[in-house]
Amino acid sequence: RKEVEQDPGPFNVPEGATVAFNCTYSNSASQSFFWYRQDCRKEPKLLMSVYSSGNEDGRFTAQLNRASQYISLLIRDSKLSDSATYLCVVKGAGGYQKVTFGTGTKLQVIP
Amino acid sequence: DGGITQSPKYLFRKEGQNVTLSCEQNLNHDAMYWYRQDPGQGLRLIYYSQIVNDFQKGDIAEGYSVSREKKESFPLTVTSAQKNPTAFYLCASSWWNNEQFFGPGTRLTVL
C-alpha cells in the first residue's frame, strides 16, 4: 500500500459546483497534513494546513479523519481558476518528520 | 521580496556531464530540500539540510550531491552517475518541521 494515496482524476466539474477530494495515508503516527495546489508545469503552492478539528478558508474546507486515516478537501462554488492538481501531503513523526507527497488529483472546472 | 529562486529554469545536459542546479532563499529558513518530480509520480526527496554544513540523504540520493555552505544556498549537482536525470527539480525551504515553500523549479533534459 502506498504511504499516501489519491485518486488521480481528472475531476471535470462545471463552474459553481462543489467538489471533494479524499486522500488516504498508511502511517497512523502521521502528525501533520497539508493540501498543496500545483498548476501545470509550476511549483506546488501551499493551499492550507489540515487541523484535527477541521478548518475552512473561504471556499475551501479541509478535514481530517484519524480513525479512518484520510484527509479531505472540499471546494465550494468552483471557479475556472481552481483548475489545477491538488497534492495531499502527510508529515510523519519522530526525528526528521518525513514528508510524503501524494501524486495529486487533477481538477478541471468547465465553463 | 522574500522567496526562493532557482536557476536555470531550463537546463539541457549531454550524457556524461555533471550539472549544478542553483537554489537560493531569503526567507531565513533553516531547512532546505531538493525534490524530483516525474510525470504521474509524487515528489521524491533527494537531499535535505537542517543547518549549514549538514545535509542528509533522502529517498533517491544516488547520483546526486549537495552542499550547504551558506544558510541561503543549497545547490544540487546531478552527476553522470544518475541514470535517468531528465525530470522537474524542485527546491523547497521551511522553518524546521513546518510547511515547505517551493521555488519555481528547474526542468532538466538529457540529450
Interface residues (C-beta under 8 A of the other chain):
Chain A: V4 P8 S32 F34 R41 K42 E43 P44 K45 L46 S49 L87 K91 Y96 Q97 K98 V99 T100 F101 G102 T103 G104
Chain B: Y35 G40 Q41 G42 L43 L45 Y48 Q50 Q56 F88 L90 N97 E99 Q100 F101 F102 G103 P104 G105 R107
